Amino acid sequence: MEKRRPWLVLLTMIVVCILPFTNYIKGYSQPLEQSIPASKRAQDLLNVLTPEERVGQLFLVTFDGYAIDESSPIFELIRDYHVGGVVLKRTNNNFFDGDNTIINARELIKNIQEMEWLGTTPSSTNKPNDGQNHYIPLFMGISQSGDIYPYDQILSGVTQLPSQMAIGATWNRNLSETVGEVLGRELEAIGFNLIFTPSLDVLDITYSEGKDYLGTQTFGGDPFWVSVMGNAYIKGLHQGGKNRILVIVKNFPGRGSSDRLPDEEVATVRKSLEQLKLIELLPFFAAADVENKSEESLADGLLLSHIRYQGFQGNIRATTKPISFDQTAVDQIMSLDTFQKWREKDGILVSDDLGSPAMKKFFDPTGQSFDARQVARNAFLAGNDMLLMDQFISTGDLDRYTTYKRTIDLFVQKYKEDQAFAERVNASALRILTKKFEIYNTFNYEIVIPSEADMAGIGQGQEIVFEVASRAASLISPSVEQLNDSLPRPPELGEQIIIFTDEIKGKQCDSCTPVDIFPVDYLQKSIVRLYGPSGSGQINPNQIISYSFTDLQDYIENPFNRIELETNLSRAEWVVFACGDLSGERPSSYALKNLITNKPNIIRNKKVIVFSFNAPYYYDATDISAFTAYYGLYSKAPAFVDVAARILFQEINPLGSSPVSVPGIVYDLITVTSPHPTQIIPLAVDNDYSPAPSDPQASESRTLIEGQPTYRLGDLLPVKTGVIYDHNKNPVPDGTVVRFLVNMQGENVTIQQVEATTVDGIARVTIKLQSPGLHEIKAISEPAQNSEILILDISQDVGAVISSFIPTPIPTKVIESLPIEEGDQSEMVPEEPEKQKKSMFMEWLLSTLFIWTIAATFFSISKPRLPIKMRIRITAWMLFGGSLAILWMLIRMSG
């Protein structure tokens, strides 16, 4: 046994040495095809596809129903027309209502992918077509944007996620990423591999009653913050979806200035390309920035919106076609450097729905003749790689499936007849196939359908939603100080509370039973659960009564028919409104505005609390003046209702702030995101500054005096601010201008000024030291005028260095400088070398004793366990290694 132990020690050492190489070996043990770039595999596959298979990849289609078989029209489109993907929609009844919604959805997706698999030959053979189709997994797409109905396709079974505006109101990129991760994980588990979200629109328009806007389907109105939140959300989607979900962001190139709903009417925006580059395009630049952003935070595709631009090329009298059909406009945008590089990395363009009412109105205003085939052809020639077609029906065709087939047939015919058209098809098909190879290393049906075990985690993200709700909730009006005076306490036992709710119902499918998305007693139930007898016991359930906005509107129009409502309203001490958006399709949504206009006296002298579960800008200054408190919640997910109840009872304080301008309280986002005027901007020497090798002045090594670098006349001094904060205590947006001023101390004269812009809230500059004397360096970023002051003395006296702080009301830091003329500086340098030598000797002595002690101890205690030769070898290696370590330490100490 004694003889075996050295071999065991040796074996252990060998295993330890081999372990680092296991990953390397494992990488080479993977199938060869996984080491081949996706673009190369896509090209190899494209080379063996038929024209029909190549053309089919361009189309994303829809179908009706939640059950399919070989007699279903979609089966023929998959098997014979080789469509590239299928999009599931609630309006097409693709989801069944009830407890098994997500189980049925997964089974439907599995059946659709199985249809593509059946009767095909594996594409990895790379052989010419032999009468069988090549297996290419389908894109399974969905638009699931958050805030439940009407923006989500799946209404139950999944986590009911917040709206984008609610995420934007947190001003927290980590929460945006986490929400995206929850969504990506749940959709991937169901079987989706393509999602149309998020919207990267920047809300850049003042609300006007009667117009239709983006609502809460935007992260906000500041392009920088929309970019930040968008990149984080995309990253979360990719990570949650295990990089098996393509993210198609919308609505490129931006609908933030539009006052029409994209599905209903083609909007016209008066902006040039140069103006778009300043605001609307910035989030899309960020989502396509392959040089500066991580791969996971980049969009896989852009959804090209149906929007027109007046003055796009500078001529205010010229208006583009819808951008999704305007080849010249698309080419101009995609030729911009960021998008050009993104396209080179196989970024894809996807058309918005070609069968939307907006498209039919635009191309066929009379409703007499809609030529769907030419619409699809023009959209493709404009630059779209994939064409999304929902209710896409040509005049005279029996149904949309007939139009789908005739459109694909037209493309196949053009492919065979027109070489230029064929080259376009090949280029788009190659991008599409590359994307499919990126999410599936190999085209194998068994890996396309996710594990059923992943379904267990669906619907478990409510804690994240509650955190978003808690951080997003905002006090819109009045200020905190004013609210503390007017509302010093929450409702108490015995005080009557009446709640009016803008009720919303929705259906999972046409034949499904309507469900309460935002029911009349939503807030009431939350209050009773938290503060009633089963909660904290602060109120009695009989204190609260709830009505809908429909009831309120009926009372306004017919007060004598609603005596009981008037009685309860007059008795109530607390009047609470749970509001949604203002929509002409729901006249009752205007009930609160109508009450203020027609019956303002009935709520006068009452505590009027308004919670907006949608965008906060629908009420003007007159309306808001009637509110005791006005809060923004931004989303109607259940967690937001709970947060509203907690705010009402003053259990939590609102932490968020509106990500969009609110004209009713003169809340202007440009002002809000500018530097806070009362802050003192931190200022310091930038010790992380790395000068260019070609700059001899900047790269010259500095002499250290008392641990601080020194600078001579003519040197470049690197200076940076600390994080500069805006009015909401968030870092100011990138690009905020900061001016660095160099003044002669004691004189109100600026001798030098340098401008820089912020990145992550910090600005950096290098200042050339041009004149001798005592200088002050400070920073200004309008309207913030105060900063820490750096005192810099460049003296002409030999050895003159001032190292003391100059008394000033603003905190200061001191930089020491060298004199202009070099001379004997022996008097300036303290007598440190001798002390340092003694210190190094003591370090060597103590370290050597320590190493020898450890080695001797080991040699002694290992006597009964190891042979003498092994003990000597190990002890020798310990002494050798320790000596090397001591030598290295001494070298580092000596510089």
N, C-alpha and C positions, 0 to 999 in steps of 0.2 A: 504493500500500500504506500510505503514511504517513497518508493521509486516512481510511483505513478504521478505523484503530486507535481513534480516539475513539468511533466508533460501536460497536466491539466492547466497549469499556469500558462504554458506556451500556447495551448489551444485557445485559451481565453483571449490572449493577446492577438492571435491570428483572427479570431472572430471579430474583435473590436476593430481591427484594421480593415476587415472586409466590409463591415456594415455600411460605411459611407458610399460604397460603390454599388449597393443593391439597387438604389433608384436608377442609377445609370444603366445597370444591366437590365432592369425591368423595362426601361424605355425601349431598349433594343429588342425586347421580347414581344412587344406589341405587334399586331399585324402591320405589315409593310404599308398598307394603304392608309393607315392612320398617320403615318409620318409624311405622307404626300400632301402638299398644300391643297386647301379646299378648291382654289381656283384651277389648279392643275387637274384635279379629279373631275371638276365640273366641265372643263374643256374636253377631257377624254370622253366623258359621257355624251356631251353635245355632239361630238363627231359621229356617234353611231345612232343618234336619234333621227327619226323621220321628220319631214317638214310638219306633219300633223302634230307630232309630239312636241316639237319646238314651239309651234304657234300656241298650242294649248296651255303651255306654262305661263302665258301672259295674262290669263283670265282668272279673276276671283269672282265666283258666282254664289248665288243664294238659292234656296228652295223652300218649299212650304212643308210644315209638319215636323213631328218629332219621332217618326218611325219610318224606316225605309226598307226596301227590299229590291230585288232585281227588276221589278216592274216599275219602280220609281223613276221619274225623269232624270233625277240626279245621277242614277246609276249609269245611264247612257252617256251623260256628259263626262263622267269620270272614265268609263271604259273606252268609249269610242272617240271622244273629243279631247281627252287628256288634259282637262283643266288643271291649272296650277294650284288652285285652292278653293276652299268653301268657307263662307262667312256665315255664322249663326246669329240670328236676330230674334228678339222677342216679338217684334211685329210680324214675323213670318211664322209664328207659332212653333219655333224650334225647341222651346222648353216647356215641359209639362209642369203644371202647378202641383204643389203638395210637398210632403216630406222628402220625397225621392227626386227632387228636381236635379240635383247635381249627379246623382247616380244615373238617372236617365240620360243626362247630358253626356256623361262619360261613355255610356254604352252607345249612344248615337255616334259620337266621334270615333269610337272603336270600329263601328260598323262601316262608317264612311272610309276610314283608312284601309279596312279589310277589303272593300270593293276595289280599291286601287291595287291591292296585292294580288287578288284573285286573277288568275289567267295571265299573269305576267311572268317574264323571265328576269332573274336578278340582273340589274344593270351593271354589276361589277364584272360581268363577262366581257364587256367591251367588244362584243361581236356585232356585226351588222344585223339589223332587224330580220328575224326569221319568221315573221308572221305573228309573233307575240309582242305585247307591249313591254317596254322597259319599266321596271318598278321605280317610281319616283314618289316619295312621300308627299302628301298633300299639305299645303298650308291650311290650318284650321284657325280661322280668325274670329275675333270678337272685339266689340267696343265696350269696355267696362270702366267708366270714368269716375265712379264714386258718386255719393249722395243719393243712392238708390234710384227711385223713379224720378224722371224718365230717362236718366242718363245711363243706368245700368241695364244690361240685358238679363242677367240672372238676379232675381229679386230676393230669393230665399236660399238658405243652405250655406251661403258663403258669408264671410265677414262683411258687414255693411260698413264700407269705408267712407271716410269724409270726402267732401268736395275738395277740389284743388284750391279754392279760395280759402277754405278753412286751414289747409296746410300752409298756404302763404301767410296767413295771419299769425302763425307761430314764429315766423322768421327764423326757422330752425331747419337747416339742411339735413341734419341727422334724422329728424322725424319724417321728412319727405322721403328719404331713402328707406326708412323702416316701413312706411306705408306701401311704397312700391314693392318692397320685398314680400310683404304679406300677400299683395295682389298677385305677384309673379308666382309665388309658391302655390297658391290655390288654383290658379288657372292652369299651370303646368301639370298639376296633379289630375285635373279633369281631362287633360289631353290637348289643350290649346297650345299652339306654337307661334301665334302671331296676334298682336294686340294693337288696336288703334287708340293709343293714349300715351303720354298726356298731351293736352293742348298747350302749346308754347306761345299762345297769343298774349300780347301785352295790351291790356285795356287802356286805350289812349283816346277816350272820347267822353265828353260830359253827358250825363244821363239826361234824356229828354222824354217826357211822358208820351206814351203811345208808340215808342220805338221798341224794337226787339234787340237785345244785347246778349252778350255771352253769359250773363248771370254769374254763377259761381264756377263756371268751367274755365277758369284761368287762375294762375298763381298770383296775379296782381297786375299792377300798373307800372311797375318799375322794371325796365328791361334787364338790369343787372340781377335783381332778385328772382325774376322769372327764369333767367338762365341758371342761377345757382340751384333753385328748387327743381328745375327741369332735369339738370344733369344728375342730381341726387336721386330723383324719382326713377329715371332711366336705369341708373346703376342698381337700384333696389330691385327693379323688375328683372334685370338680367341675373342678379345673384339669387333672388328667390326662385326664379325659373330655371336654375341650374344651367344658365346660358343656352337653354333650349327654347327660348321665346324671342322672336323678332319684335322689336319695338318700332312701330310706325308712328311718329309724332305728327300732330296736326296743329293748326291748319295753315300749312305753308303757302305763301310767304308771310302770313299773319292776317288775322281778321279783327284785331283789336280796335280798329277805327271804323268797323262796319256797324250799321244800325239795322241790319236785316239778319234773320236766322238763315244759316247757310243752306238748309234743306228746302226752304220755302221760296227764296228769291235770290237772284244773283245781285249782290251788292256792288256799288261803285264807290271807290275811295279815291279822293283827290290827293294823290301823293306821287312823287317821283321816286325813282330807284334810289337816288341819293338820300332822300328822306327816309325811305324804308330801311336803309342801312344804319341809320342812327337809332331807330327804335325797334320796329317790328322784326327785323331780321337778326337782331343781336342774339336772342335765345336760340335761334336756328344755327347761327354761327357757332355758338357754344356746343350745340348738340352734334355738330359735324367737324369739330376741331380735332382732326386726327393727330396733329403735331403736339398739342398741349394738354389734351384730356386723356384720361385712361380709357381703354377700349370699352370697358363695361359701362361707362357713362355716355357713350356715343349712341346716337340713334342709328338703327339699321336702315330705316327708310323715312321718307317724308311724304305725307299725304298732301297732294297738290290740290289746293282749294279752288272752288269755282267763284272767283272774285275778280272784278275788273278794276283797272287803275286808270285814272284820268291824269295826264301829265307824266306818265311813267318815264318817258324818254326826254322830259323837259318841256315838251309842247303841251301847254295846259288845255289846248283844244282837241288834243288827240286822246282817244280812249282805247285801251286794249280790249281784245276779246277776253272772255273769262281766262284767267291765267293758265288754267289747265288745258286750254286749247290754243294758246298763243305760243307758237314755236319760237318766235323772235324774242319774246319776253322771257321765256324759260331759258333760252340759250344765254341771254344776258345775265340772268341771275346765276345760272350754274357755271358761268365762266369766271365768277368771282373766285379768288384764290382758295378760300376755305372750302367752298363747295366743289371746286374742281378736284382738289386733293381727296376729298371725301368720296367723290364718284370714282376716282381711280382705285379706291379701296373697296369698290363694289357696293357703294351705297345705292339704294334703289328708290325710284320715284313711283308712287302709287296714286292713281287718280282718285278723287272723291267720287261718290256714287254717280255714275252716268245716267241712272234712271230716276234721279230725284225730281220732285216737282219743280225745283228751280231750273233744272236743265230743260225740262219739257216746256216750261213757260218761255225760256230764252230762245230755244231753237224752233219752237212751234207755238207762238203766242195765240194763234187762233184755235189750237187744239185739233186741227184738221189733218196734219201730216207731219209725223215725227219719224225721221229716217234714222233709226238707231244704228244701223251698220256704218253710215258715214260719220255719225257722232263718235263711235268707237274708233274708227280709222283716224279721224282728226285728233282725237285725244292721244292716240299712240304716236302719231307723227309729231305732236307737240313736245314729246320727250318722256312721256310716262312709260315705265317699264311694265307695270301691271295695271290692269283696268278692272276697277270694282264695279260690278253690275248687279243691281238689286231688281227693282221693278222696271226692268229695261225692256220695253215692248215697242216694237215698230208698229206704226199704223197698218192695220190689215193682218197682222200676225195673230194667231190664236192665243198664244200666251208667251210668257217671257222665255220659256225653254226653247220655243221655236225661234225666237230672236237670238238667243244665245248661239244656237247651232248655225243659223244663217250668218251670224257675224263671224264666227270662227271659220266657217267655210270661205267667206270672203277673204279673210286673212291668209288662209292656206293658198287660195288662188293667187293673191297678190304676191305671196312668197315665191311661188313657182314662176311667176311672170316677170317680176320686178326685182332685179339684183340689189338695187339700193334698199328696197323694202326688206328683202331677205337679210341683208347685213344688219339692219336695225333690229330685226327679230332676233338674230343670232346674238347680238350684243346684249339685248335685254334678257334673253333666255340664259345666257352665260352668267349674268349677275344673279338671277333668280336661283339657278342651280348652285352657284357658289354659296349663297346664303343657306340653302338647304343642307349642303355638305358641312357648313359651319356648325349647324345645330345637331346634325346627325353625322358622326364620323363615317358611317357606312349606311347605305340604304337597306336596312333590314327591318321588316315589319315588327319583329319581336322587340326591338328597342324603341320603336316609334311610339308605342302605347306605354305610358308610364305605369309603374307598379300600383296595384290596387291599394297597397298598404299606405301610399302617400295620401289617400283620401281621408285618413283619420285626422289629419291636421287642419282640414278645411273648417272655417268658421270659428277658429280659436284666437282671432286677433283683436278681441274687443278691448283688451287692456291698452293696446296701442292707440285705438280710436279714442278711448277716454283720455289718454295723455294728450293727444292732439286737441281734443275738445277743451281740456283744462287750460292749455297754453294758448289756444286761439281766441277764446272768449275775450271780447274787448268792450270797454266802456266807451261808447261813442260820444255821449253827452249826458250830463255836464262833466266838469272836471272832477277829480277825486275829492278835492277840498269842498267844492260846492255840494257834491253828493253827500258827504259826511254831515253837512249842515241840514240838508233837506230830507235826508233819509238816514237818521242816526241808528235805527234799529230795524230788524226784520218783522214780518207779521207775527202777531202774538195770539194766544189762545182767546177765542171769542171774536176776533176781528173777521169781518166778512170779506171773502176774496172771490171775485168773479173773473173768469178767464175766457177770452175769445181766441179761438184758434182757426187759422186759415187751413181748413181741412183738405187733405189730398188723398185720393184713392188711386189705385193702379191695378193693372191686371198682368199676369204673367203670359197669358195668351188670350186670343179672342173669345174662346169658350170657357175660360177660367173664371172663377168667382172673383169679383173685385175685392181687393184687400185694402185695409187701412194703412197707407204709407205714413200719414201724419194725422192720426185720429183726433177727434174733438177733445177727448179726455186724456190726451197724451201727457201733457204737463201736469194735470191734476193727479193722475195715477203716480207719477214720479214723486210729487210733493207728499202725497199720503204715504207712500212706501218709505220715504226717507224721514219724514217729520211727523207722521201720524202715530197712532197707538202702537204699531209694530216697529216704529222707528224711534226717534228721539222723544216723541210725545209732546212736541211743541204746538201742535194744532189738532183740532177735531175734524174728521172728514166732513162733517155737516157744515163746516165753515165755507167750503169751496163749492162752487157751481160752475159748470163749463157750458159755453155755447160756441157754435161755429160762426165763421164770418158770414156765412149764408144767412144764419139767424139774425146777425147784427144788421146786415143789409136789408133784410125783410123788415126789421124794426124801424130802420131809418125811413123806408118807403111807406110802410103801413104801421105806424106806431100803435093804432088802436087795436090791431090784431095781435100785438105782442105785449100785453099789459104786464104779464108775469116777468118778462125780460126787463122792462122798464123799472118795475118794482125792485127786482134784485139788483139792478145796476145802481139805482138811487140809494139803496141800503149799503152797498159795498164801500168799504174804506180803501180796498186795494183793487185796482182794475189792471189786469195783466193781459197783454196782447202777444200772441205767438204768431208772428207774421212770416209769410213766404215772399215770393216776388209779386210784382204787379203785372198782370197779364190780361190783355183784352179778351182772351179765350175764357177767362174766369172772372166775370164782372164782380163777383163777391170779394175778390182779392183787394178791391179798392174800398172795402167797408170802413177801415180805420180812417182813411183820408176823408171819406164822405161823412163820417161821424164828426170829425173835427170841423169840417166845413158847415154842416147843417145843424148839428146839435152840440156845440162846444161846451155849453153850460152844464150838461149832464155829467161831465167828467171833471169839471172845475173843482178845485179844492180837494181832490182825491189824489191818492198816490197812484200815478199812472206809470206802469212799468211796461216797456216795449222790448221784446226779444225778436230780433230779426234772424231767422234761420235761413236767410238767403243773403244776397248782396245788401250792403248797408246804405246805398245811395238813393233809394226810392223815395225817401221823405225829404221835403224841403225844410227851410228854416222855420216857416210858419207851423208846419206839422210838429217839428221837433220841439218847438217852444211850449207845446202842450204836454210834453212828456216830462215826468219827474226824473226818469232814468231811461236811457236808450242804450241797449246792448247789442253787439254784433256776435252772432254764433256761427253764421256762414254755412251751416249744414244741418240737415234734418235727420241724420243718423241718430239712433237711440241714445248714444252716449252724450250727445249735445243737449238733449232734453234734460238729462240728469244734471248736467253742469248748469243749465239755466235754473233749475230748481235750487241748486246749492248757492247760486249767486243771489237769488231772491231772498234766501234765508241767511245770507251773508256768511255762509260757511267757507266760501272761497272768494278770493278777489280776482277779477279779470286780469290776466297777464299779457294778453295779446294786443295787437293794434292793427287797424285796418290796412290791408295791403293795396287798397284802391282809394282814390280821392273821394271825399264825401262833401259835395258842395254845400249841403244844408248846414254844416258846422264850420265851413271854410277850412276844411281839412284838405290841404293840398299836398299831394305825395312828393312833389319835387322839393317843397320846403321841408317836409318831414324827414326826407332822406338826406338832407344837407347837414353839415356839421352843426352840432349843438353849440349855440353861441357862448354859453357860460363855462364850457370845459376848458381845462388847461392842457394843451396838447403836449404829450411827453416828447422830449427831444434828447438825442444821444448820438455819440460817435458810433458809426456803423462798423462794429468790429468784425462783422461777417462779410464785409466788402471784399471782393476779389477783383483786383485791378487787371486790366488787359496786359498780357505779357509785353506788348509793344509799347506800353506807356512807362518810360523809365522813371518819371517823377512819381507816379502812383505806386509802382511796384517796388520802389526802393525800400529796403528794410528800415524800420523805425528803431530809434534808440529808446529804450525804456528807462524812465526815471520814476522811481517809487511805483513801479508796476504799470505806469501809464505811457502810451506812445507819445512821441513828440513830433512836431512838424516844423518845417522851415518855410521861409518865404518862397513861394512858387510851387509848393506842394499842393496836392489835391487832398482835401479833407472830406472823407465820407461821412455824411450825416443822415440820420433817419428819424422819423417820428415814431412814437408808439402808435397804438391803434387809435384812430380818430373815430368818435362815435356820433351817430346822428341823433335826432330828437327822440327817437324811440329806444335809444341806448343800444343800437345795433351798429356794427362797423359800417362806415359809409361805403357806398357803392364804388367799385373799381372805376378809376377815371376821374375821381374827385380831385380838383386842382388844389395844390398846396404851394404857397410861396415861401421860400426861405430867404430871409433878409439878413444882411451883414451890415451892422451899424458901428460907427465909432462910438465907444462908450463915453457918455457924458454929452454927446451931441446928438440931436434928433436928425441925423443925416444918414440916409441909406447909401452906402458906397457900392453895394453889390446886391443883386436880386436874382435868384434862380427858381424856376418853376419845375414842379414835378407832379405826377398824378399817382393816386393811391392804387395799390394792389393788396387785397385783403385788409383794407383799412390803413395800410402803412405806406408812407411816401419816402423815397430814398433819393439823395442827390450827392454829387461831389462838388465841393466848392474850392476853387483855386484861390490860394492865399496870395493876394496881390499887393498888399501894402502893410508896412509895419505899424505897430501901435497896439492899443488895447481895444479889442473888438467884442461886440455882442452878436450872437447868432440866434435868431428866433424864427418861428414858423407861424404862418397865418393861413387859414383855410376858411374863407368866407362862409358864414358870418362869425366863425370862431376866430377871435382876434388875439387870444392869449396862449402862450406856450411857455414851457421851461426855456431858460436862457443859458446858452453856453458862452462862457467867458474865455476868450482866446487872446493871449498876449504874445505879440511878435516883437521882441525888444531888440534894439540895435546895440545895447550894452552887452559886452561879452559875458556869458554865463548868467544873464539876467532872466530868471524864470519865476513867474508869479504863480503860486499854487493855491492861493486862498480864494474863498467864495466872495464875490462882491455882494454886499447886502442889497436885497431887492425883494419886493413883495411876492414875486413869482419865484418858485423853486428854481435853483440854478445848479448847473454842473460845470466843472472847470476842466479845460483841456490845457495842458502845458505845451509850450512851444520852444523850439530852439532859436537862438539868435541868428541874425542874418549872416554874420561873419563867423567862420569857424576859427577856433583858437584852442588854447590849452584848457581843456575842460577837467583837468585832474581835480581841481578844487570843488567842482560840482558833484563828482562821483563819490559817494560815501566809501569809507574804508571797509568794504564788505568782502573782498576776495579771501583775506586770511581767515575770516570767520567761516567762510564757505568751505575752505579746505579742511578746517578742523571738523566742521559738521560732516563732511563727506567721509573723513577718517572714522568718526564715531559710527556712522551708518554702516561702513564696511565691517568694522570690528563686531558690532552687535549682530549684524546679519550672518557673518561667518560663524560666530558662536552658536547662533540659533540653528543653522543648517547642520553643523557638526553634532549638536545635541540631539536633533531629530534622527540623524543617521545612526548615532550610537545607540539610541533607544531602540530603534528598529532592529539593529544587529543583535541586541541583547534579547528582546522578547521573542524574536523569531527562531531562537536556538532550538526549541523542542519541535518546531514545525518544518523547518527547511534544512537541507544539507548545507554544509559550510560553504561550498563553492557558490551555491545560489545566493546565500546571504551576502557573501562578499561582492558578488556581481551587482545585486540590487542596491547595496549600500554605496558602492562606487558610482553607480548611475545617479543615485540621489545626491551625492556630493558634487558630481559633475554638473547635473542640472541646476543645483542650487548656486554653484559658482557662476554659471552662465547668467542666471537671473540677477545675481548681485552685480556682475559686470555690466549688464544692460542698464540696471538702475543707476549705477554711477555715471555711465555715459550720458544718460538722460539728464541727470542732475547738473552735469558740467556743461550742458547745452550742446 
